[in-house]
């Protein structure tokens, strides 16, 4: 009898998968906008959010394997209505995110050319980005692997380039933001705290690696190790990039959409030099990689939920050739296109942040029930074998689950709710508040309708 081939999914493979899926270059500028206190927040949230979330998702992901992901975990703990809510929030964030990234394309082009693009050309470029992503997502992820690998490599190169330019600029020209002990302490103003949700966003998605448990030699050790190691590497990359941006631009002047490319222009002393153009093109290419890498998981969760009667029937439509969830993909394109068409009529000048923040709100909402689900499943499904089990007493586990849950609630409050009534705050926050309320109401209509038989 021939010996079975040895499993080859090593720890380094798992770590690289985490980095490829979770690291998104467009989040560097919003994080840099926090200022020097970002360094405190990164360390604080790595301990209080990433570590508990990583351990909990490791247990849930290895215990309940399948396409449902968060939907399965929450449905098993609290029933299908809560599962339906999670799948809706998890899905709707994606077309909003896609629309926010589409808005970057004409902004970056205008920054490079020094000329403003008209409304129609901008819209055509944005819609082209959306529907190219939709068409690519019709194919198996295996067919797009070269795009994902290429995007991951470009992200790392951009991070290294920006960080090295930042060090060079700091040594030769000084820094735009003064580095003092007081500047690195946390600030609790509304503007800074609203960007904390971006760091939480950068810590989510690590459960994806759990789907590779069957191919690992020792998932009990490799999964938590890869999540924590990947998280630390990603945090280091973001801090390195944010340092480069912070050297070039004062934190209160950083554009959340074009800050990365603008900082390269300042650090190189050129508006259209070779490095600037290379970074800008590479950055735009990574946006495709982000969307393609996330589309498989988001669309599969939506399709899986629809097949269980908890999402509209259109999400059940799959390609007869590839079995890919094309119904969810088309809905992505339709929602993102609608958002982009109404965007020019919105009062907020920073449209990228408005839609990106709305995507953050819906994304964070989808993870909120995961932590109480972990506690409940420990009680109601205690007999199921757990390849990885979070150690600790019941009280410790409640604290472990409660911390990230509390942080998500705080982030949601500061991101989506106007806590003062001045014109600037209302203009920036109200579109996010109204959008979140509308999508929550739509979700309630969906989960409370008569389920498909």
Phi, psi and omega per residue, in radians:
X1 nan 2.205 -3.072
X2 -1.285 2.552 -3.127
X3 -1.331 2.380 -3.134
X4 -1.126 2.508 3.136
X5 -1.097 2.495 -3.124
X6 -1.243 2.413 3.119
X7 -1.167 2.447 -2.971
X8 -2.017 0.046 -3.120
X9 -1.383 1.720 -3.029
X10 -1.533 3.021 3.127
X11 -1.049 -0.726 -3.132
X12 -1.120 -0.603 3.091
X13 -1.114 -0.751 -3.141
X14 -1.133 -0.720 3.134
X15 -1.104 -0.752 3.141
X16 -1.149 -0.616 3.085
X17 -1.103 -0.764 3.104
X18 -1.020 -0.823 -3.111
X19 -1.101 -0.743 -3.110
X20 -1.073 -0.747 -3.053
X21 -1.377 -0.731 -2.935
X22 -1.561 -0.622 -3.049
X23 -1.267 2.027 3.116
X24 -2.139 2.065 -3.006
X25 -1.137 -0.501 -3.081
X26 -1.201 -0.240 3.133
X27 -1.447 -0.152 -3.079
X28 -1.115 -0.762 -3.103
X29 -1.164 -0.815 3.073
X30 -1.038 -0.626 3.099
X31 -1.175 -0.733 3.126
X32 -1.105 -0.498 -3.135
X33 -1.156 -0.288 3.079
X34 -1.152 -0.512 -3.087
X35 1.681 -2.908 -3.089
X36 -1.133 -0.361 3.126
X37 -1.200 -0.160 3.092
X38 -1.008 -0.574 -3.104
X39 -1.131 -0.709 3.055
X40 -1.096 -0.820 -3.072
X41 -1.123 -0.649 3.094
X42 -1.061 -0.871 -3.125
X43 -1.094 -0.787 -3.120
X44 -1.075 -0.796 -3.083
X45 -1.340 -0.458 3.027
X46 -1.078 -0.674 -3.107
X47 -1.395 -0.788 -3.004
X48 -1.578 -0.324 -3.127
X49 -2.059 -1.001 -3.037
X50 -1.081 -0.795 -3.106
X51 -1.084 -0.895 3.094
X52 -1.094 -0.778 3.137
X53 -1.081 -0.719 3.130
X54 -1.092 -0.770 3.130
X55 -1.139 -0.777 -3.107
X56 -1.167 -0.780 3.129
X57 -1.179 -0.490 3.078
X58 -1.126 -0.768 3.134
X59 -1.189 -0.842 -3.094
X60 -1.155 -0.721 -3.097
X61 -1.176 -0.589 3.134
X62 -1.495 -0.362 -3.138
X63 -1.489 -0.717 -3.080
X64 -2.070 1.466 -3.127
X65 -1.454 2.595 3.104
X66 2.597 3.096 -3.081
X67 -1.295 -0.297 -3.013
X68 -1.273 -0.519 3.115
X69 0.962 -2.193 -3.111
X70 -0.992 -0.666 -3.141
X71 -1.018 -0.796 3.135
X72 -1.097 -0.801 -3.086
X73 -1.048 -0.850 -3.066
X74 -1.265 -0.656 3.117
X75 -1.093 -0.744 3.129
X76 -1.116 -0.565 -3.088
X77 -1.490 -0.741 -2.969
X78 -2.194 0.036 3.108
X79 1.731 2.980 -2.999
X80 -1.205 -0.522 3.139
X81 -1.107 -0.764 3.108
X82 -1.196 -0.632 3.051
X83 -1.075 -0.707 3.101
X84 -1.095 -0.722 3.100
X85 -1.052 -0.813 -3.117
X86 -1.067 -0.800 -3.119
X87 -1.132 -0.624 3.101
X88 -1.151 -0.869 3.130
X89 -1.063 -0.720 -3.097
X90 -1.140 -0.653 -3.134
X91 -1.356 -0.835 -2.990
X92 -1.118 -0.438 3.117
X93 -1.100 -0.510 -3.010
X94 -1.188 -0.905 3.095
X95 -1.110 -0.516 3.060
X96 -1.171 -0.744 3.086
X97 -1.091 -0.764 3.140
X98 -1.074 -0.707 3.120
X99 -1.138 -0.711 -3.140
X100 -1.120 -0.676 3.111
X101 -1.226 -0.627 3.103
X102 -1.047 -0.619 3.140
X103 -1.130 -0.378 -3.127
X104 -1.214 -0.566 -3.012
X105 -1.017 -0.987 3.128
X106 -1.131 -0.533 3.114
X107 -1.130 -0.768 3.139
X108 -1.174 -0.730 3.126
X109 -1.081 -0.739 3.113
X110 -1.117 -0.675 3.136
X111 -1.113 -0.695 -3.115
X112 -1.282 -0.675 -3.071
X113 -1.536 -0.357 -3.103
X114 1.349 0.207 3.124
X115 -2.220 2.517 3.121
X116 -1.377 2.343 3.082
X117 -1.468 2.560 3.114
X118 -1.251 2.934 -3.093
X119 -1.077 -0.836 -3.079
X120 -1.162 -0.873 3.097
X121 -1.025 -0.687 3.121
X122 -1.074 -0.810 -3.118
X123 -1.111 -0.699 3.136
X124 -1.113 -0.709 3.101
X125 -1.127 -0.749 -3.128
X126 -1.113 -0.772 -3.132
X127 -1.190 -0.602 3.098
X128 -1.090 -0.757 3.103
X129 -1.015 -0.822 -3.100
X130 -1.056 -0.857 -3.005
X131 -1.394 -0.372 2.972
X132 -1.147 -0.738 3.096
X133 -1.080 -0.761 -3.140
X134 -1.043 -0.815 -3.114
X135 -1.133 -0.711 3.114
X136 -1.120 -0.628 -3.099
X137 -1.276 -0.102 3.019
X138 -1.244 -0.358 -3.063
X139 -1.678 2.796 3.098
X140 -1.066 2.568 -3.136
X141 -1.069 -0.480 3.126
X142 -1.094 -0.601 -3.137
X143 -1.254 -0.312 -3.106
X144 -1.878 0.173 -3.054
X145 -1.022 -0.635 -3.112
X146 -1.149 -0.534 3.098
X147 -1.190 -0.778 -3.115
X148 -1.129 -0.793 -3.134
X149 -1.121 -0.724 3.118
X150 -1.122 -0.737 3.134
X151 -1.113 -0.707 3.118
X152 -1.079 -0.760 3.140
X153 -1.114 -0.723 -3.141
X154 -1.133 -0.700 3.118
X155 -1.020 -0.794 -3.131
X156 -1.122 -0.735 3.135
X157 -1.106 -0.714 3.106
X158 -1.100 -0.772 -3.134
X159 -1.055 -0.794 3.140
X160 -1.130 -0.777 -3.137
X161 -1.051 -0.834 -3.101
X162 -1.152 -0.731 3.136
X163 -1.145 -0.760 3.132
X164 -1.137 -0.746 3.080
X165 -1.078 -0.636 3.111
X166 -1.126 -0.748 3.109
X167 -1.107 -0.792 3.130
X168 -1.068 -0.765 -3.140
X169 -1.140 -0.684 3.140
X170 -1.123 -0.685 -3.113
X171 -1.269 -0.686 -3.020
X172 -1.622 -0.571 -3.031
X173 -2.169 -0.117 -3.062
X174 1.535 -3.073 -3.040
X175 -2.085 2.624 3.141
X176 -1.351 -0.432 3.127
X177 -2.073 2.130 -3.100
X178 -1.178 2.322 -3.132
X179 -1.726 1.781 3.071
X180 -2.264 2.870 3.134
X181 -1.045 -0.741 -3.116
X182 -1.155 -0.587 -3.130
X183 -1.228 -0.386 -3.120
X184 -1.581 -0.136 3.068
X185 -1.319 2.644 -3.069
X186 -1.133 2.435 3.039
X187 -1.849 2.456 -3.057
X188 -1.950 0.489 3.041
X189 -1.342 2.755 -3.035
X190 -1.074 -0.654 -3.098
X191 -1.132 -0.812 -3.115
X192 -1.156 -0.781 -3.074
X193 -1.176 -0.442 3.131
X194 -1.204 -0.390 3.134
X195 -1.557 -0.120 3.112
X196 -1.074 -0.532 3.127
X197 -1.070 -0.459 3.121
X198 -1.160 -0.694 3.106
X199 -1.144 -0.717 3.077
X200 -1.069 -0.729 3.093
X201 -1.001 -0.692 -3.133
X202 -1.271 -0.164 3.114
X203 -1.778 -0.056 -3.082
X204 -1.783 2.672 -3.121
X205 1.869 -0.043 -3.088
X206 -1.205 -0.317 -3.125
X207 -1.170 -0.239 3.131
X208 -0.991 -0.650 -3.103
X209 -1.131 -0.369 -3.131
X210 -1.131 -0.395 -3.129
X211 -1.216 -0.205 3.131
X212 -1.699 0.217 -3.076
X213 -0.993 -0.697 -3.101
X214 -1.140 -0.332 -3.121
X215 -1.748 0.037 -3.093
X216 -1.640 2.628 3.110
X217 -1.279 -0.633 -3.118
X218 -2.558 1.330 -3.068
X219 -1.044 -0.511 -3.129
X220 -1.006 -0.613 3.129
X221 -1.717 -0.705 -2.995
X222 -1.201 -0.636 -3.084
X223 -1.150 -0.956 3.107
X224 -1.100 -0.616 3.119
X225 -1.102 -0.770 -3.106
X226 -1.200 -0.631 3.127
X227 -1.162 -0.821 -3.129
X228 -1.209 -0.804 -3.138
X229 -1.105 -0.774 3.114
X230 -1.079 -0.698 3.110
X231 -1.093 -0.737 3.127
X232 -1.141 -0.730 3.130
X233 -1.113 -0.775 -3.132
X234 -1.122 -0.730 3.095
X235 -1.047 -0.748 3.127
X236 -1.091 -0.718 -3.141
X237 -1.108 -0.797 -3.133
X238 -1.097 -0.761 -3.129
X239 -1.107 -0.705 3.118
X240 -1.076 -0.781 3.124
X241 -1.178 -0.775 -3.118
X242 -1.114 -0.580 3.069
X243 -1.072 -0.795 3.125
X244 -1.040 -0.757 3.111
X245 -1.142 -0.728 -3.114
X246 -1.168 -0.498 3.063
X247 -1.152 -0.641 -3.021
X248 -1.505 -0.679 -2.963
X249 -2.261 2.322 3.016
X250 -0.990 2.446 -3.007
X251 -1.021 -0.559 -3.118
X252 -1.390 -0.027 3.120
X253 -2.007 0.091 -3.093
X254 -1.315 2.214 3.042
X255 -1.412 2.260 -3.117
X256 -1.190 -0.350 -3.120
X257 -1.713 -0.731 -3.048
X258 -1.966 0.137 -3.062
X259 -1.038 -0.645 -3.099
X260 -1.133 -0.901 -3.113
X261 -1.200 -0.678 3.134
X262 -1.079 -0.648 3.132
X263 -1.166 -0.642 3.084
X264 -1.138 -0.680 3.090
X265 -1.046 -0.772 -3.113
X266 -1.196 -0.775 -3.078
X267 -1.185 -0.527 3.130
X268 -1.632 -0.197 -3.119
X269 1.220 0.421 -3.105
X270 -2.473 2.441 3.112
X271 -1.508 -0.464 -3.106
X272 -2.443 0.661 3.109
X273 -1.282 3.020 -3.102
X274 -1.047 -0.785 -3.118
X275 -1.128 -0.747 -3.136
X276 -1.056 -0.856 -3.119
X277 -1.115 -0.729 3.136
X278 -1.095 -0.775 3.127
X279 -1.141 -0.742 -3.126
X280 -1.099 -0.808 3.130
X281 -1.139 -0.783 3.110
X282 -1.041 -0.735 3.125
X283 -1.071 -0.777 3.129
X284 -1.135 -0.623 3.101
X285 -1.163 -0.598 3.133
X286 -1.145 -0.447 3.122
X287 -1.128 -0.639 3.049
X288 -1.122 -0.757 3.128
X289 -1.050 -0.716 3.111
X290 -1.005 -0.875 -3.052
X291 -1.164 -0.707 -3.114
X292 -1.189 -0.721 -3.108
X293 -1.154 -0.581 -3.118
X294 -1.532 -0.404 -3.034
X295 -1.069 -0.669 -3.109
X296 -1.048 -0.885 -3.108
X297 -1.148 -0.825 -3.096
X298 -1.102 -0.826 -3.101
X299 -1.186 -0.643 3.115
X300 -1.172 -0.679 3.087
X301 -1.103 -0.762 3.124
X302 -1.096 -0.763 3.139
X303 -1.150 -0.753 3.128
X304 -1.066 -0.746 3.119
X305 -1.141 -0.712 3.120
X306 -1.134 -0.664 3.110
X307 -1.140 -0.376 3.059
X308 -1.670 0.109 3.066
X309 1.471 0.240 -3.056
X310 -1.914 0.050 2.993
X311 -2.378 2.787 -3.126
X312 -0.985 2.639 -3.048
X313 -1.033 -0.461 -3.122
X314 -1.051 -0.491 -3.116
X315 -1.293 -0.214 3.124
X316 -1.383 -0.277 -3.044
X317 -1.141 2.183 3.122
X318 -2.169 2.692 3.083
X319 -1.196 2.296 3.107
X320 -1.182 -0.439 -3.094
X321 -1.482 -0.795 -3.040
X322 -1.939 -0.170 -3.079
X323 1.124 0.278 3.103
X324 -1.332 2.567 -3.108
X325 -1.339 1.393 -3.056
X326 -1.284 -0.417 3.094
X327 -1.091 -0.816 3.107
X328 -1.123 -0.677 -3.131
X329 -1.103 -0.766 3.123
X330 -1.129 -0.708 3.087
X331 -1.086 -0.632 3.043
X332 -0.965 -0.861 -3.099
X333 -1.112 -0.705 -3.111
X334 -1.177 -0.787 -3.126
X335 -1.161 -0.815 3.137
X336 -1.058 -0.710 3.133
X337 -1.112 -0.738 3.120
X338 -1.084 -0.746 3.120
X339 -1.064 -0.761 -3.116
X340 -1.188 -0.568 3.135
X341 -1.214 -0.654 -3.131
X342 -1.500 -0.235 -3.080
X343 -0.958 -0.753 -3.108
X344 -1.087 -0.296 -3.112
X345 -1.643 0.034 3.136
X346 -1.481 2.554 -3.080
X347 -1.331 -0.423 -3.069
X348 -1.241 2.228 -3.128
X349 -1.270 -0.596 -3.135
X350 -1.574 1.322 -3.067
X351 -1.150 -0.605 3.104
X352 -0.981 -0.855 -3.101
X353 -1.158 -0.644 3.136
X354 -1.014 -0.873 -3.107
X355 -1.326 -0.616 3.105
X356 -1.147 -0.722 3.117
X357 -1.151 -0.685 3.095
X358 -1.128 -0.686 3.045
X359 -1.076 -0.717 3.113
X360 -1.057 -0.767 -3.111
X361 -1.058 -0.855 -3.109
X362 -1.181 -0.645 3.137
X363 -1.142 -0.800 3.130
X364 -1.131 -0.648 3.103
X365 -1.052 -0.610 -3.107
X366 -1.185 -0.454 -3.130
X367 -1.584 -0.280 -3.051
X368 -0.985 -0.772 -3.121
X369 -1.319 -0.163 -3.073
X370 -1.102 -0.670 -3.026
X371 -1.257 -0.802 3.004
X372 -1.155 -0.496 3.085
X373 -1.097 -0.666 3.102
X374 -1.034 -0.805 3.142
X375 -1.143 -0.750 -3.101
X376 -1.161 -0.739 -3.122
X377 -1.158 -0.498 3.054
X378 -1.079 -0.531 -3.129
X379 -1.568 -0.819 -3.015
X380 -1.478 -0.332 -3.108
X381 -2.301 0.781 -3.031
X382 -1.177 -0.430 -3.046
X383 -1.418 -0.258 3.139
X384 -1.186 2.339 -3.132
X385 -1.153 2.359 -3.134
X386 -2.048 1.846 3.138
X387 -0.977 -0.637 2.999
X388 -2.169 2.306 -3.093
X389 -2.224 2.175 3.116
X390 -1.174 2.137 -3.132
X391 -1.333 2.741 3.057
X392 2.313 2.826 3.120
X393 -1.306 2.880 3.095
X394 -0.969 -0.679 3.131
X395 -1.153 -0.747 3.119
X396 -1.077 -0.724 -3.120
X397 -1.142 -0.642 3.108
X398 -1.151 -0.698 3.087
X399 -1.155 -0.738 -3.136
X400 -1.050 -0.687 3.134
X401 -1.405 -0.556 -3.080
X402 -1.251 -0.604 -3.099
X403 -1.056 -0.983 3.141
X404 -1.121 -0.567 3.109
X405 -1.108 -0.769 3.115
X406 -1.108 -0.728 -3.135
X407 -1.128 -0.654 3.089
X408 -1.115 -0.761 3.130
X409 -1.054 -0.786 3.128
X410 -1.088 -0.772 3.131
X411 -1.083 -0.707 3.121
X412 -1.099 -0.713 -3.129
X413 -1.099 -0.849 -3.071
X414 -1.313 -0.360 3.140
X415 -1.529 -0.671 -2.937
X416 -1.903 -0.258 -3.036
X417 -1.976 2.191 3.079
X418 -1.249 1.964 -3.079
X419 -1.637 -0.011 2.972
X420 -2.434 2.881 -2.969
X421 -2.039 0.436 3.029
X422 -1.318 2.813 -3.032
X423 -1.055 -0.725 -3.099
X424 -1.107 -0.775 -3.135
X425 -1.141 -0.791 -3.131
X426 -1.105 -0.691 3.141
X427 -1.129 -0.652 -3.093
X428 -1.449 -0.588 -3.008
X429 -1.646 -0.647 -3.025
X430 -1.016 -0.733 3.092
X431 -1.024 -0.627 3.107
X432 -1.198 -0.784 3.133
X433 -1.059 -0.877 -3.101
X434 -1.115 -0.766 3.118
X435 -1.052 -0.777 -3.140
X436 -1.095 -0.753 3.135
X437 -1.090 -0.748 -3.137
X438 -1.068 -0.810 -3.094
X439 -1.239 -0.554 3.067
X440 -1.161 -0.739 3.120
X441 -1.098 -0.779 3.099
X442 -1.024 -0.726 3.108
X443 -1.071 -0.708 3.123
X444 -1.149 -0.660 3.087
X445 -1.085 -0.737 -3.112
X446 -1.149 -0.848 -3.038
X447 -1.315 -0.332 -3.125
X448 -1.730 -0.017 3.081
X449 -1.299 2.921 3.093
X450 -1.127 2.156 -3.096
X451 -1.211 2.553 3.098
X452 -1.047 2.462 3.109
X453 -1.597 nan nan
